[in-house]
Structures are given as C-alpha cells and as structure tokens.
C-alpha cells in the first residue's frame, strides 16, 4: 500500500464528522492567507515610512487581519484536537470490534501482543496524521500554493529563488522516502516483536518467577529491542541528513535573496520594502516547507503501522453469517453431526467423518488421547471453526444457516481454562447473562458451590480477581466458570475438562450442581475423570480425529479397546462415591 494511499484512507476516516473537518480546513486556509498577507503589508509599511507616506491605514489593516488570524488559529487549535481525539477512540473501537470477531485461528497465528500493537500503534499514528493535517498541513500547503503567485506579482527574478528552494525540498524528501520505505517496514515488524514478547512474558509472569527467568527474560527483551534500534538507526540517519541538507538550502536561499535583492535595489529595480517582503516570504516558505517535510517524515514512519491497522480492519472473517441467516427460538437441543470433517490450514490433524446424534437432554462424553480431536469437535459446534465437509444440525437446522450470535447464545461452555476477566466476581459471573439481577448472580454462585468462598473475599461479589483470575485458586476459578454457565441457562452445554482444577472433595460437592446444570440440557463432556463420564448416555472414543468406539461406560470398559486400555492405564481417576 503506497504512502499516499495510506494517507488518503486515514483522512477519509474523518468523514463521519466531515462538516467540522471542512470548517477546520477553511479556517486553516484563512490562517494561511493572513500569514501570507503579513509579509506584503510589512513591505508596504516599510516603503510608506521610507517615502513619508501614510502608514497608519496599512497598520490598521494589518491589525484587523492579525485579529482574524488569531480567531482562525483558536478554532483550529481547539477543535482539531477534539476531533482527532474523538476519531482516535472511534478507530480504536472499530479495530477492537473487528479483532474480537476474528476467529481463534487468526489470534493464534498473530499472537495477542502483535494484535494489540497493531491496534494501539495504528490509532496513535492516525491521531497524529489527523492532527497534523488539520492543524498545520492545510495551512502550510495553502500558504505555499498562494505564496508563489503572490511573489511573482512583485518580482519574477526573486521568485525564482523561492521556487528553486521549494523544488530542492521536494526532491530531497522524495529521495529519502524512497531510501527508507523498506527499512521502516522492518522497524514496524520489530515493534510488534517487542510488544509481543512483553505481553507474552507478563501473561506468564508466574512461570517466569517460578523458574527464576527474570534475568533471562529481561536479557531476551533487550536483544529484541536491540534489533529494533539496529533497524531504526539507518532510517533516523537518513532523516537527519535530510534536515541538514534542507537547512543548508534554506541558508543559501536567504543569502541569495539578500544578495540579489541588494543588487536590484542598487539598480532601482526593487524597493527596500519589496526586499523586506521577500525576506519574509523566504522565512515563511522555509517554515512551511519544514512543516510539510516533518509531516512527510511522520507519515512515512507511520505508514507501516497504518498499513497493518487497515489490514486488520479489512480482514475478512473466516466464518461469516449468510445473508438472511436464521435466528433460533425455543431450541430443544437436538444435535446431529453428519459425516463432518475438518483440517487445520497448515494441514495439521483435525477430525474426519464424524457422525453421531445427541437427543434433546442427552449427555454425550468425548474421550481419547491428547490431540485426538475432542476440542476441535466442539469448536465446530460453536462455529469457532468451519467444517470442510459434512453438516452439523441443531433442531434440524444446519448451523451454517444460523447466525453466529443466535447459535452461541444457545450454547454454554465451561472451559478447562476458566477464562476470567480482570473484573469483579459479579461481573465475571454476569458474562453468562449481562442483564441478570444480583439475586440471580448469587443463586448461580450458590448452585456452583461458589457463594461461600466469595463471601470470604474482602469485598464479596465486588472483589476484583486480577488478570485471568490470578487472585483466585484453580478450584475457585472453575466454580466461577460453572456459575457463569448456570446463569446463562442455555439448552446446549459443553463441559471442556470442567472439573479438572477441582480436588475430589470439591468435585463431590459440585457434582450436584453439574447434575442440575445438565438436567434437560443436551450436554457434551470432554473429561478424564471417570465420575463425569460414567453416567453419560453415550461415550464417543476419538483417536487421530476419528470415532473409533462408541457406547456406554460398562460396555466400552469390557470391550478391550482403546477406552478399556485408558481405564486400565489410569487414563481416568477413580469414581467419586
């Protein structure tokens, strides 16, 4: 994506507030006209004073224009900042909405650190591009465009010096942009690496501390930051050289204006006031060209970050609702898999030819070795991944014909990793039903055997639990996840190692809640505890993505197959009485 294309797209994001943006553009142009008029008036006043003419009317006009410029400057200074801040937050919201809607595979490939970096750096660069364009660049560009014909109306020979200066600035900028474009993309990649490593380490700070990796991780981060600096230095060097060359060109131009102006004045071809005006023109032009050059540098440096941001917001979701997709009401919970197959994009193991039926209210257990496809099977049911072939139906409807929102609203999931937010206990439970009352939240917690430990916390249900529930024990986190599912009260339930973090005594207490939760719900259980699969209506044994056995516990345990070997080898813990 070319820099100009990126810039134009960034500016187009101001469209929702185009009236204010246009007003600011007009104010900026008015400010440019005032700034250009001042050198002309300056020269006229000098000539009037030199010839004994009346300079007061010119001074009065200068004062009026100066006051108008102040008003225009106030409008631009105040409202440009406010507009840029509003649009920055809107852009962040749009990117956030897009990111959380993208499939799990996207986040697994990119990494949360890289996605976070893309959003934050993208909206930050958008803010500075907007602010620069609204507050300075419109004034600078308008000033440069109007300055040349104004200068020509005074003296062509002196104007040539200004035109040559502008051309030198343009050529120098184009050259440096071309020399640094590739390197700046490398710099942005290293920025993502730094952010990704910081997020990765902070997300696993317990492991870092437990394995005494503080020094090692710090050293590794410094190495990544060293790569960033090594890539950044050549870019900074070129922009530094550009600044030096521009300053040299500006100095030569000023000397030329004074020298040629003095010769023309001695010949009577130019007045002192006109020389003064051209000196002011040169200063004004140099200032505007410096502003434009600095902005070009900023846009050039921001380009890769903006490209990544736009690539994120343009990312097409792997799974999208069909036009006219169905909403589900009064779901009974019948689930049917018909010859369903799925393979990961990298060709990794998936699932193959899955066919089974779960009647409304039935409990289906999925067991098998690690990597056998149990979690992938349930991910397909939630449309977190899309099946390559076959159909999955709920109440006779292909889930591909149902809106994702409606589908997932009818499925409650308790994950092996509880998936808690850095919010209060009540807010975490209320994820299951945002409009639930405090009484309903408490009732769900009581059913999940969580109320007692919650009330022992310093602030009860309002206790903040830290990132990913770090302030809670494993069993406490899991019970909050159960409470959340209980509160959601969905007709289809998925228990993905839901009791893996519970000790035997706690699991015995919570089994009543699980039994109540499963009642009249179609339940899918992924588990290694015997107690959670022993009374399943059907157990599906998966191996390498295929169903290799199916039946009830006693039947499978006596069959001498994979399930029987898993029991004999300790693949399940003993039942809880």
DRENDOGU-700886 format. One record per residue (C-alpha): residue in three letters; chain; z, x, y. Coordinates in steps of 0.05 Angstrom, whole numbers. Layout:
# residues N
  res  chain      c3      c1      c2
  ala      A       Z       X       Y
...
//
This chain:
# residues 577
  res  chain      c3      c1      c2
  unk      A       0       0       0
  unk      A     -23      31      66
  unk      A      28      42     122
  unk      A      -9      -5     169
  unk      A     -10     -59     116
  unk      A      65     -50     104
  unk      A      78     -53     179
  unk      A      37    -117     188
  unk      A      72    -151     130
  unk      A     140    -131     158
  unk      A     122    -162     225
  unk      A      96    -225     190
  unk      A     167    -238     165
  unk      A     185    -257     236
  unk      A     140    -318     230
  unk      A     198    -368     219
  unk      A     221    -352     290
  unk      A     152    -340     320
  unk      A     168    -375     386
  unk      A     225    -327     401
  unk      A     183    -268     377
  unk      A     126    -288     424
  unk      A     176    -296     482
  unk      A     203    -226     468
  unk      A     132    -198     465
  unk      A     115    -230     532
  unk      A     180    -202     562
  unk      A     163    -133     535
  unk      A      93    -136     566
  unk      A     123    -158     632
  unk      A     171     -99     628
  unk      A     111     -53     616
  unk      A      75     -80     677
  unk      A     137     -68     720
  unk      A     145       3     694
  unk      A      71      17     709
  unk      A      75     -13     778
  unk      A     132      32     799
  unk      A      92      98     800
  unk      A      37      63     841
  unk      A      88      36     891
  unk      A     122     104     892
  unk      A      57     137     913
  unk      A      43      84     965
  unk      A     112      91     995
  unk      A     104     167     999
  unk      A      36     161    1034
  unk      A      64     108    1081
  unk      A     122     152    1100
  unk      A      76     213    1108
  unk      A      29     175    1155
  unk      A      83     138    1194
  unk      A      63      71    1165
  unk      A     108      11    1148
  unk      A     141      26    1081
  unk      A     192     -30    1082
  unk      A     147     -84    1054
  unk      A     128     -37     996
  unk      A     201     -22     984
  unk      A     217     -97     984
  unk      A     161    -110     933
  unk      A     188     -52     891
  unk      A     258     -84     892
  unk      A     231    -152     870
  unk      A     192    -121     813
  unk      A     252     -79     794
  unk      A     295    -142     790
  unk      A     243    -177     747
  unk      A     242    -116     702
  unk      A     317    -119     695
  unk      A     314    -193     674
  unk      A     259    -179     624
  unk      A     299    -120     597
  unk      A     361    -162     588
  unk      A     322    -216     550
  unk      A     291    -164     504
  unk      A     356    -124     493
  unk      A     398    -185     475
  unk      A     351    -230     436
  unk      A     313    -176     399
  unk      A     377    -151     367
  unk      A     398    -221     348
  unk      A     330    -239     319
  unk      A     327    -174     279
  unk      A     397    -185     251
  unk      A     382    -257     230
  unk      A     316    -238     197
  unk      A     350    -179     162
  unk      A     400    -226     129
  unk      A     345    -275     112
  unk      A     305    -219      80
  unk      A     366    -197      41
  unk      A     377    -268      17
  unk      A     305    -275      -5
  unk      A     307    -210     -44
  unk      A     374    -228     -75
  unk      A     348    -296     -97
  unk      A     287    -262    -128
  unk      A     328    -207    -162
  unk      A     377    -254    -197
  unk      A     320    -298    -221
  unk      A     282    -240    -253
  unk      A     291    -232    -329
  unk      A     343    -189    -361
  unk      A     289    -141    -385
  unk      A     270    -125    -313
  unk      A     341    -105    -295
  unk      A     348     -66    -360
  unk      A     285     -26    -343
  unk      A     300     -14    -269
  unk      A     376      -8    -270
  unk      A     424     -45    -224
  unk      A     431      16    -179
  unk      A     356      20    -166
  unk      A     350     -55    -153
  unk      A     409     -52    -105
  unk      A     380       8     -70
  unk      A     313     -27     -63
  unk      A     344     -88     -30
  unk      A     392     -51      16
  unk      A     344       3      39
  unk      A     287     -47      45
  unk      A     324     -95      91
  unk      A     353     -37     132
  unk      A     284      -9     145
  unk      A     258     -79     161
  unk      A     313     -86     213
  unk      A     295     -21     248
  unk      A     220     -36     245
  unk      A     231    -104     277
  unk      A     279     -77     329
  unk      A     233     -20     347
  unk      A     172     -66     352
  unk      A     207    -119     394
  unk      A     250     -75     438
  unk      A     206     -14     451
  unk      A     137     -13     419
  unk      A     107     -74     452
  unk      A     127     -45     519
  unk      A     102      25     501
  unk      A      35       2     474
  unk      A      23     -46     533
  unk      A      42       9     581
  unk      A      -6      60     550
  unk      A     -64       9     548
  unk      A     -55     -11     622
  unk      A     -39      59     647
  unk      A    -109      88     635
  unk      A    -149      37     676
  unk      A     -95      39     730
  unk      A    -101     115     733
  unk      A    -177     111     733
  unk      A    -175      67     794
  unk      A    -140     124     832
  unk      A    -177     186     806
  unk      A    -221     198     746
  unk      A    -210     273     743
  unk      A    -135     268     739
  unk      A    -140     211     688
  unk      A    -178     256     641
  unk      A    -115     299     634
  unk      A     -76     238     613
  unk      A    -129     216     563
  unk      A    -132     285     531
  unk      A     -56     284     525
  unk      A     -58     215     491
  unk      A    -112     238     443
  unk      A     -73     301     424
  unk      A     -11     258     408
  unk      A     -54     211     365
  unk      A     -87     267     326
  unk      A     -21     304     314
  unk      A      12     240     288
  unk      A     -46     224     242
  unk      A     -46     294     213
  unk      A      29     296     199
  unk      A      28     225     170
  unk      A     -25     247     120
  unk      A      12     311     103
  unk      A      79     276      89
  unk      A      58     210      58
  unk      A      63     232     -14
  unk      A     127     272      -4
  unk      A     161     213      29
  unk      A     149     171     -33
  unk      A     183     225     -74
  unk      A     241     222     -26
  unk      A     249     148     -37
  unk      A     249     158    -112
  unk      A     307     208    -105
  unk      A     344     158     -61
  unk      A     341     109    -118
  unk      A     365     163    -166
  unk      A     426     177    -123
  unk      A     444     104    -115
  unk      A     432      90    -189
  unk      A     478     147    -210
  unk      A     533     125    -162
  unk      A     531      53    -187
  unk      A     528      77    -260
  unk      A     589     122    -253
  unk      A     631      72    -212
  unk      A     614      18    -263
  unk      A     642      62    -318
  unk      A     699      94    -279
  unk      A     748      82    -336
  unk      A     705     122    -383
  unk      A     696     177    -331
  unk      A     771     183    -322
  unk      A     788     177    -396
  unk      A     740     232    -415
  unk      A     760     275    -355
  unk      A     690     276    -328
  unk      A     708     274    -254
  unk      A     684     345    -240
  unk      A     623     338    -286
  unk      A     600     273    -255
  unk      A     612     300    -185
  unk      A     570     361    -201
  unk      A     515     318    -231
  unk      A     513     275    -169
  unk      A     508     337    -125
  unk      A     450     361    -167
  unk      A     413     295    -156
  unk      A     429     298     -82
  unk      A     402     369     -82
  unk      A     336     343    -109
  unk      A     335     292     -53
  unk      A     346     345       0
  unk      A     294     392     -30
  unk      A     243     335     -26
  unk      A     266     314      44
  unk      A     266     382      78
  unk      A     189     393      78
  unk      A     180     324     108
  unk      A     231     338     162
  unk      A     199     405     176
  unk      A     131     373     190
  unk      A     162     321     236
  unk      A     200     377     272
  unk      A     134     416     281
  unk      A     102     352     308
  unk      A     157     345     361
  unk      A     148     418     383
  unk      A      73     411     389
  unk      A      80     346     428
  unk      A     129     377     476
  unk      A      81     435     487
  unk      A      23     388     500
  unk      A      66     348     549
  unk      A      87     411     587
  unk      A      15     436     592
  unk      A      -7     367     617
  unk      A      46     367     671
  unk      A      26     436     694
  unk      A     -47     416     695
  unk      A     -32     354     737
  unk      A       6     394     789
  unk      A     -46     450     790
  unk      A    -108     406     793
  unk      A     -72     358     840
  unk      A     -56     414     888
  unk      A    -129     438     889
  unk      A    -155     367     901
  unk      A    -103     356     955
  unk      A    -124     421     990
  unk      A    -196     395     989
  unk      A    -174     328    1018
  unk      A    -196     292     955
  unk      A    -126     268     936
  unk      A     -66     247     977
  unk      A       5     271     964
  unk      A      25     200     945
  unk      A     -30     198     893
  unk      A      -7     265     864
  unk      A      64     236     861
  unk      A      36     174     825
  unk      A       0     217     773
  unk      A      62     258     761
  unk      A     100     193     749
  unk      A      42     168     705
  unk      A      47     231     664
  unk      A     122     224     655
  unk      A     113     151     638
  unk      A      57     166     589
  unk      A      96     222     556
  unk      A     157     176     548
  unk      A     115     120     518
  unk      A      77     167     472
  unk      A     143     196     448
  unk      A     168     126     434
  unk      A     105     108     395
  unk      A     107     175     358
  unk      A     180     165     339
  unk      A     164      95     315
  unk      A     106     121     274
  unk      A     153     171     242
  unk      A     203     115     228
  unk      A     150      70     197
  unk      A     122     129     156
  unk      A     191     146     130
  unk      A     207      72     117
  unk      A     140      59      83
  unk      A     160      75      10
  unk      A     226      35      17
  unk      A     188     -24      45
  unk      A     135     -19      -9
  unk      A     189     -22     -63
  unk      A     222     -82     -27
  unk      A     156    -120     -23
  unk      A     142    -103     -96
  unk      A     209    -133    -115
  unk      A     199    -198     -77
  unk      A     127    -203    -104
  unk      A     149    -191    -176
  unk      A     124    -247    -219
  unk      A     178    -273    -266
  unk      A     161    -262    -339
  unk      A     185    -333    -353
  unk      A     165    -388    -304
  unk      A     170    -463    -306
  unk      A     106    -501    -320
  unk      A      81    -549    -267
  unk      A     115    -615    -279
  unk      A     166    -585    -326
  unk      A     216    -635    -355
  unk      A     288    -648    -336
  unk      A     336    -662    -394
  unk      A     384    -720    -393
  unk      A     433    -745    -446
  unk      A     420    -686    -493
  unk      A     445    -697    -564
  unk      A     437    -623    -582
  unk      A     387    -621    -639
  unk      A     356    -551    -640
  unk      A     296    -531    -682
  unk      A     263    -463    -690
  unk      A     192    -467    -717
  unk      A     163    -400    -740
  unk      A     189    -364    -678
  unk      A     172    -290    -667
  unk      A     186    -243    -610
  unk      A     176    -168    -599
  unk      A     201    -126    -542
  unk      A     149    -100    -493
  unk      A     158     -29    -518
  unk      A     143     -51    -588
  unk      A     216     -48    -609
  unk      A     247     -93    -661
  unk      A     251    -167    -646
  unk      A     252    -228    -691
  unk      A     198    -253    -738
  unk      A     182    -321    -768
  unk      A     249    -355    -753
  unk      A     252    -426    -777
  unk      A     315    -468    -781
  unk      A     345    -532    -755
  unk      A     413    -548    -724
  unk      A     430    -621    -725
  unk      A     470    -650    -666
  unk      A     542    -628    -672
  unk      A     528    -577    -727
  unk      A     554    -506    -728
  unk      A     505    -450    -745
  unk      A     530    -379    -755
  unk      A     486    -318    -747
  unk      A     508    -255    -783
  unk      A     476    -189    -800
  unk      A     477    -115    -786
  unk      A     475     -89    -715
  unk      A     404     -96    -687
  unk      A     384    -149    -737
  unk      A     363    -197    -682
  unk      A     423    -244    -674
  unk      A     429    -238    -598
  unk      A     354    -239    -589
  unk      A     351    -304    -627
  unk      A     400    -336    -579
  unk      A     367    -304    -518
  unk      A     303    -341    -538
  unk      A     340    -407    -539
  unk      A     363    -396    -467
  unk      A     293    -372    -447
  unk      A     321    -306    -424
  unk      A     263    -281    -464
  unk      A     199    -319    -483
  unk      A     176    -325    -555
  unk      A     109    -293    -571
  unk      A      93    -346    -623
  unk      A     124    -410    -650
  unk      A     166    -463    -616
  unk      A     239    -477    -602
  unk      A     256    -550    -591
  unk      A     316    -587    -563
  unk      A     318    -661    -578
  unk      A     244    -656    -597
  unk      A     222    -623    -532
  unk      A     192    -554    -532
  unk      A     238    -513    -488
  unk      A     176    -482    -455
  unk      A     163    -552    -426
  unk      A     233    -558    -397
  unk      A     256    -529    -331
  unk      A     299    -468    -340
  unk      A     354    -498    -297
  unk      A     357    -562    -340
  unk      A     355    -522    -404
  unk      A     411    -474    -386
  unk      A     452    -530    -355
  unk      A     458    -559    -425
  unk      A     479    -493    -457
  unk      A     547    -460    -450
  unk      A     554    -387    -471
  unk      A     615    -344    -485
  unk      A     591    -272    -487
  unk      A     622    -212    -522
  unk      A     628    -182    -453
  unk      A     664    -238    -415
  unk      A     621    -227    -353
  unk      A     673    -238    -299
  unk      A     664    -231    -224
  unk      A     708    -196    -173
  unk      A     735    -263    -151
  unk      A     796    -305    -164
  unk      A     814    -331    -233
  unk      A     799    -402    -210
  unk      A     730    -382    -182
  unk      A     713    -348    -248
  unk      A     730    -409    -289
  unk      A     695    -454    -239
  unk      A     629    -418    -252
  unk      A     624    -467    -310
  unk      A     625    -525    -262
  unk      A     625    -509    -187
  unk      A     648    -579    -167
  unk      A     707    -581    -215
  unk      A     775    -600    -187
  unk      A     836    -556    -192
  unk      A     864    -602    -245
  unk      A     801    -595    -287
  unk      A     803    -520    -280
  unk      A     875    -519    -303
  unk      A     860    -565    -361
  unk      A     804    -520    -385
  unk      A     851    -459    -379
  unk      A     905    -495    -420
  unk      A     855    -511    -475
  unk      A     834    -438    -476
  unk      A     906    -416    -482
  unk      A     899    -381    -414
  unk      A     945    -422    -369
  unk      A    1009    -385    -387
  unk      A     984    -315    -373
  unk      A     950    -340    -309
  unk      A    1016    -367    -283
  unk      A    1048    -300    -295
  unk      A     999    -267    -247
  unk      A    1023    -254    -175
  unk      A     980    -309    -144
  unk      A     968    -353    -205
  unk      A     898    -382    -205
  unk      A     882    -348    -139
  unk      A     894    -278    -166
  unk      A     835    -231    -155
  unk      A     816    -199    -221
  unk      A     774    -139    -198
  unk      A     703    -120    -216
  unk      A     684    -145    -286
  unk      A     757    -169    -293
  unk      A     785     -98    -292
  unk      A     854    -124    -275
  unk      A     859    -164    -340
  unk      A     866    -145    -412
  unk      A     809    -155    -461
  unk      A     841    -218    -490
  unk      A     854    -247    -421
  unk      A     783    -236    -401
  unk      A     757    -270    -463
  unk      A     802    -330    -454
  unk      A     776    -340    -383
  unk      A     706    -339    -411
  unk      A     726    -393    -461
  unk      A     757    -434    -406
  unk      A     693    -428    -366
  unk      A     653    -455    -426
  unk      A     703    -511    -437
  unk      A     696    -532    -365
  unk      A     620    -533    -368
  unk      A     624    -583    -425
  unk      A     552    -572    -448
  unk      A     522    -604    -511
  unk      A     499    -536    -538
  unk      A     548    -478    -546
  unk      A     535    -405    -561
  unk      A     593    -361    -581
  unk      A     569    -289    -580
  unk      A     627    -249    -610
  unk      A     671    -296    -570
  unk      A     736    -274    -604
  unk      A     721    -201    -613
  unk      A     771    -180    -560
  unk      A     828    -222    -587
  unk      A     884    -199    -634
  unk      A     898    -240    -696
  unk      A     957    -277    -666
  unk      A     919    -297    -603
  unk      A     858    -317    -643
  unk      A     900    -363    -686
  unk      A     924    -398    -622
  unk      A     855    -401    -592
  unk      A     821    -427    -656
  unk      A     847    -496    -639
  unk      A     811    -491    -572
  unk      A     748    -467    -606
  unk      A     750    -524    -656
  unk      A     759    -573    -599
  unk      A     703    -540    -560
  unk      A     656    -544    -620
  unk      A     671    -617    -634
  unk      A     608    -660    -622
  unk      A     571    -599    -597
  unk      A     515    -560    -630
  unk      A     546    -491    -637
  unk      A     515    -424    -653
  unk      A     564    -369    -672
  unk      A     549    -295    -673
  unk      A     611    -264    -703
  unk      A     641    -213    -751
  unk      A     707    -249    -760
  unk      A     710    -289    -825
  unk      A     752    -343    -793
  unk      A     698    -361    -743
  unk      A     642    -369    -794
  unk      A     678    -394    -855
  unk      A     671    -467    -838
  unk      A     601    -463    -808
  unk      A     553    -517    -833
  unk      A     501    -463    -846
  unk      A     503    -387    -843
  unk      A     438    -350    -827
  unk      A     438    -278    -850
  unk      A     389    -235    -810
  unk      A     363    -166    -826
  unk      A     309    -130    -786
  unk      A     294    -193    -747
  unk      A     283    -239    -806
  unk      A     326    -291    -841
  unk      A     339    -262    -909
  unk      A     393    -310    -933
  unk      A     419    -378    -913
  unk      A     473    -425    -938
  unk      A     548    -437    -934
  unk      A     601    -384    -939
  unk      A     622    -393   -1012
  unk      A     551    -397   -1036
  unk      A     529    -334    -998
  unk      A     591    -295   -1016
  unk      A     577    -306   -1090
  unk      A     502    -294   -1086
  unk      A     506    -218   -1089
  unk      A     460    -208   -1029
  unk      A     469    -177    -960
  unk      A     523    -226    -939
  unk      A     563    -213   -1002
  unk      A     558    -137    -991
  unk      A     581    -146    -918
  unk      A     643    -183    -943
  unk      A     657    -132    -997
  unk      A     648     -74    -949
  unk      A     693    -102    -897
  unk      A     639    -130    -852
  unk      A     686    -188    -838
  unk      A     760    -188    -826
  unk      A     806    -229    -869
  unk      A     812    -303    -854
  unk      A     868    -326    -809
  unk      A     912    -378    -843
//
